[in-house]
Amino acid sequence: MNFRTLACIGLMTTALAGCNGVGGVRTPDPNLNAKDKEFLSLAPNANVGGEYERFIVDDPTGAAPGTITIDSSQNFLYYSMPNKKAIRYGVATGSEAAGWKGEARVGKLAEWPGWMPPADMLERWPHLRPTAEAGGLPGGPDNPLGARALYLFQGSKDTLYRIHGTNEPDKIGQHVSSGCIRMRNVDAIDLYNRVKIGTKVVVL
């Protein structure tokens, strides 16, 4: 087999991979309500690259359908479905110092949630104290929780960790958060539409 033949095969393989996305099949964007359309038009946007877009893939987690699994090392979130398939989303996760691992459940769901800086964040970043003293930041395109938030609980206790949208989509694929799981806003909406209170969440 000569070089030209190998090159042609390589180009064909690349083209086929592009049709189906990076290791999977692209899924359509979720339906948006009027507020979503308004706020998303004002929110920061970024090209996260093909690897971190939303795909249906063979499920590597082995989890039961309806389970959310976060692979912190690779910055992927998997939502397990029947027939050993999963929707894979690119995410941003905690830095090594701020990372969190374990099991939890979705204890609350919110659309365009407000944000109150937690106490440990105020200690590290005193410049956020005026935000806290003002009662937090209302939901909207500039809010760091983005379009949707899934609040993670262990038993009846709020862990203070969230899976949420972001106003920094350019950070998807990186280890940059204070322990929360950040998603593109459109992905946060898509996941929000699929889960319910009590959904199991595993952070690896």
GUNUGU-115922 format. One record per residue (C-alpha): residue in one letter; x, y, z. Coordinates in steps of 0.1 Angstrom, whole numbers. Example, Ala and Ser with C-alpha at 12.3 -4.5 7.8 and 13.67 -1.06 7.14 Angstrom:
BEGIN
+------+-------+-------+-------+
! rest !    c1 !    c2 !    c3 !
+------+-------+-------+-------+
!    a !   123 !   -45 !    78 !
!    s !   137 !   -11 !    71 !
+------+-------+-------+-------+
END
This chain:
BEGIN
+------+-------+-------+-------+
! rest !    c1 !    c2 !    c3 !
+------+-------+-------+-------+
!    m !     0 !     0 !     0 !
!    n !    16 !    33 !   -11 !
!    f !    16 !    67 !     6 !
!    r !   -11 !    81 !   -16 !
!    t !   -35 !    53 !    -7 !
!    l !   -28 !    57 !    30 !
!    a !   -34 !    94 !    27 !
!    c !   -67 !    89 !    10 !
!    i !   -78 !    64 !    37 !
!    g !   -68 !    89 !    64 !
!    l !   -88 !   117 !    48 !
!    m !  -119 !    94 !    45 !
!    t !  -116 !    84 !    81 !
!    t !  -114 !   120 !    92 !
!    a !  -144 !   130 !    71 !
!    l !  -165 !   102 !    85 !
!    a !  -155 !   111 !   121 !
!    g !  -165 !   147 !   114 !
!    c !  -200 !   136 !   103 !
!    n !  -206 !   119 !   136 !
!    g !  -186 !   143 !   158 !
!    v !  -157 !   133 !   180 !
!    g !  -164 !    98 !   190 !
!    g !  -202 !   101 !   189 !
!    v !  -233 !   115 !   172 !
!    r !  -242 !   152 !   177 !
!    t !  -276 !   158 !   194 !
!    p !  -299 !   187 !   185 !
!    d !  -301 !   217 !   208 !
!    p !  -330 !   218 !   233 !
!    n !  -360 !   240 !   228 !
!    l !  -356 !   274 !   244 !
!    n !  -382 !   295 !   261 !
!    a !  -385 !   333 !   256 !
!    k !  -363 !   341 !   286 !
!    d !  -337 !   316 !   275 !
!    k !  -335 !   332 !   240 !
!    e !  -333 !   367 !   255 !
!    f !  -306 !   359 !   281 !
!    l !  -286 !   337 !   258 !
!    s !  -284 !   364 !   232 !
!    l !  -267 !   386 !   259 !
!    a !  -245 !   359 !   276 !
!    p !  -209 !   353 !   266 !
!    n !  -204 !   326 !   240 !
!    a !  -173 !   307 !   229 !
!    n !  -163 !   279 !   206 !
!    v !  -154 !   250 !   229 !
!    g !  -141 !   227 !   201 !
!    g !  -156 !   196 !   188 !
!    e !  -144 !   173 !   217 !
!    y !  -164 !   192 !   243 !
!    e !  -196 !   196 !   224 !
!    r !  -227 !   174 !   231 !
!    f !  -227 !   139 !   217 !
!    i !  -244 !   105 !   221 !
!    v !  -217 !    80 !   228 !
!    d !  -212 !    44 !   240 !
!    d !  -215 !    47 !   277 !
!    p !  -182 !    41 !   294 !
!    t !  -195 !    44 !   329 !
!    g !  -217 !    13 !   333 !
!    a !  -241 !    33 !   353 !
!    a !  -279 !    28 !   354 !
!    p !  -299 !    49 !   330 !
!    g !  -307 !    83 !   344 !
!    t !  -274 !    85 !   363 !
!    i !  -251 !   115 !   360 !
!    t !  -213 !   107 !   361 !
!    i !  -186 !   133 !   360 !
!    d !  -151 !   123 !   348 !
!    s !  -131 !   151 !   365 !
!    s !   -98 !   140 !   349 !
!    q !  -111 !   143 !   314 !
!    n !  -137 !   171 !   320 !
!    f !  -167 !   151 !   307 !
!    l !  -202 !   147 !   321 !
!    y !  -221 !   116 !   311 !
!    y !  -259 !   112 !   313 !
!    s !  -266 !    75 !   311 !
!    m !  -294 !    63 !   288 !
!    p !  -309 !    28 !   279 !
!    n !  -290 !     5 !   255 !
!    k !  -256 !    13 !   270 !
!    k !  -256 !    48 !   255 !
!    a !  -249 !    82 !   271 !
!    i !  -250 !   118 !   263 !
!    r !  -215 !   132 !   268 !
!    y !  -211 !   169 !   277 !
!    g !  -179 !   189 !   280 !
!    v !  -175 !   205 !   314 !
!    a !  -151 !   226 !   335 !
!    t !  -143 !   210 !   369 !
!    g !  -125 !   220 !   401 !
!    s !   -89 !   227 !   403 !
!    e !   -69 !   200 !   422 !
!    a !   -71 !   220 !   454 !
!    a !  -108 !   227 !   450 !
!    g !  -119 !   194 !   434 !
!    w !  -147 !   173 !   450 !
!    k !  -154 !   136 !   445 !
!    g !  -181 !   114 !   457 !
!    e !  -218 !   105 !   453 !
!    a !  -248 !   129 !   457 !
!    r !  -283 !   134 !   443 !
!    v !  -300 !   163 !   427 !
!    g !  -319 !   180 !   455 !
!    k !  -331 !   211 !   437 !
!    l !  -334 !   224 !   402 !
!    a !  -334 !   261 !   392 !
!    e !  -337 !   281 !   360 !
!    w !  -315 !   312 !   357 !
!    p !  -307 !   310 !   394 !
!    g !  -294 !   337 !   416 !
!    w !  -260 !   334 !   431 !
!    m !  -247 !   340 !   466 !
!    p !  -209 !   337 !   471 !
!    p !  -202 !   310 !   497 !
!    a !  -183 !   318 !   529 !
!    d !  -151 !   301 !   518 !
!    m !  -151 !   320 !   485 !
!    l !  -155 !   353 !   504 !
!    e !  -125 !   344 !   525 !
!    r !  -104 !   339 !   494 !
!    w !  -118 !   367 !   474 !
!    p !  -129 !   396 !   496 !
!    h !  -138 !   417 !   466 !
!    l !  -170 !   396 !   464 !
!    r !  -182 !   409 !   499 !
!    p !  -202 !   437 !   484 !
!    t !  -221 !   412 !   462 !
!    a !  -229 !   391 !   493 !
!    e !  -239 !   422 !   513 !
!    a !  -263 !   432 !   485 !
!    g !  -281 !   399 !   488 !
!    g !  -263 !   381 !   460 !
!    l !  -264 !   384 !   423 !
!    p !  -298 !   379 !   405 !
!    g !  -302 !   354 !   377 !
!    g !  -292 !   366 !   343 !
!    p !  -267 !   364 !   315 !
!    d !  -239 !   378 !   337 !
!    n !  -245 !   354 !   366 !
!    p !  -218 !   327 !   371 !
!    l !  -245 !   300 !   375 !
!    g !  -257 !   306 !   340 !
!    a !  -290 !   293 !   326 !
!    r !  -297 !   263 !   349 !
!    a !  -284 !   248 !   381 !
!    l !  -287 !   214 !   396 !
!    y !  -281 !   215 !   434 !
!    l !  -262 !   185 !   448 !
!    f !  -273 !   171 !   481 !
!    q !  -261 !   142 !   503 !
!    g !  -291 !   130 !   523 !
!    s !  -309 !   162 !   533 !
!    k !  -277 !   183 !   534 !
!    d !  -268 !   207 !   506 !
!    t !  -232 !   200 !   496 !
!    l !  -230 !   236 !   482 !
!    y !  -217 !   221 !   450 !
!    r !  -237 !   226 !   418 !
!    i !  -238 !   214 !   382 !
!    h !  -246 !   247 !   364 !
!    g !  -243 !   269 !   333 !
!    t !  -215 !   295 !   331 !
!    n !  -207 !   330 !   319 !
!    e !  -172 !   318 !   311 !
!    p !  -178 !   292 !   284 !
!    d !  -142 !   296 !   272 !
!    k !  -131 !   277 !   303 !
!    i !  -150 !   244 !   293 !
!    g !  -125 !   216 !   293 !
!    q !  -103 !   231 !   321 !
!    h !   -99 !   225 !   358 !
!    v !  -107 !   260 !   370 !
!    s !  -138 !   260 !   392 !
!    s !  -141 !   260 !   430 !
!    g !  -155 !   225 !   429 !
!    c !  -187 !   230 !   409 !
!    i !  -193 !   215 !   375 !
!    r !  -197 !   241 !   348 !
!    m !  -214 !   235 !   315 !
!    r !  -221 !   255 !   284 !
!    n !  -255 !   272 !   290 !
!    v !  -272 !   253 !   261 !
!    d !  -259 !   220 !   276 !
!    a !  -270 !   229 !   311 !
!    i !  -305 !   235 !   297 !
!    d !  -304 !   202 !   278 !
!    l !  -293 !   183 !   310 !
!    y !  -319 !   201 !   331 !
!    n !  -346 !   189 !   308 !
!    r !  -336 !   153 !   313 !
!    v !  -332 !   150 !   351 !
!    k !  -354 !   151 !   381 !
!    i !  -352 !   156 !   418 !
!    g !  -334 !   125 !   432 !
!    t !  -312 !   119 !   401 !
!    k !  -280 !   101 !   412 !
!    v !  -247 !   120 !   406 !
!    v !  -213 !   104 !   408 !
!    v !  -182 !   126 !   407 !
!    l !  -150 !   107 !   399 !
+------+-------+-------+-------+
END
